[in-house]
Amino acid sequence: MDAMSAVYLPMSERVLDNLADILFATDEILDMIRVEERAPDATTVVVESSVQRVYDQINELMKKLAD
């Protein structure tokens, strides 16, 4: 969505669109971590856990806003 057309969308639609971008990005990060063919170190475990929490929170928020 470009900036000019976004102005005409309701705020809830714009918020959901941006949250979808965050959800997609966190999903990509989780895929990168999980596909990596090395033993996870402590940092990787912390990052994966944190990103998973963000993913879950954004997903729940989007469900609430979409209702």
C-alpha positions, 0 to 999 in steps of 0.5 A: 500500500502506498502512502497516498492511498493509505490516507483514505483507509480507516485508521483501523485498516492502516493499523492492521496493515502495519501489524501484518507487516510486523507479523510477517517479519517476525515469522521470517525471523523465526524461520531463519532461526529454525532453518539454521543448521547449527546448534542453537546457542544461548543468544539464539534461544533468547532471541527465538523466545522473544520474537515468538512472544512478539509474534504471539502478541501481535497475532492476538492484537490483530484478532482483537482489532479485526473483530 
